[in-house]
Amino acid sequence: MNNKALGTNILKARQAKGWTQDFAAEKCGLSENYFRQIELGNKVPRLETFVRIAETLGVSADSLLYGNLTTTHAARSAEMMDKLSELPPKQQKVVLETVNTLISEIKKNN
């Protein structure tokens, strides 16, 4: 693993959210200095810290490791599933039918 690349990918993900370094560090439960050192590639976070950073930034771990920051599809899908699971089964069915209708209309119009 390239420490500099990891740090750069964390930096890009943070900037994409419009967060300052100190805000991101606080959200991750880390000191600003430690977070800065990670972004600079001078420190490598422990696994549980790395996972917490990815979750806090709303990106996949592989996007931070490999630089594919467009892989937020998995994060968006997980978020939708979480929201859907909060509903009772009948309402879930209505939401899914609505989504299917929207997708059909979008495909027709493209």
ABEGO torsion letter per residue (X at the ends): XBAAAAAAAAAAAAAAAGBBAAAAAAAAGBBAAAAAAAAAGABBBBAAAAAAAAAAAGBBAAAAAAGBAAAAAAAAAAAAAAAAAABBAAAAAAAAAAAAAAAAAAAAAX
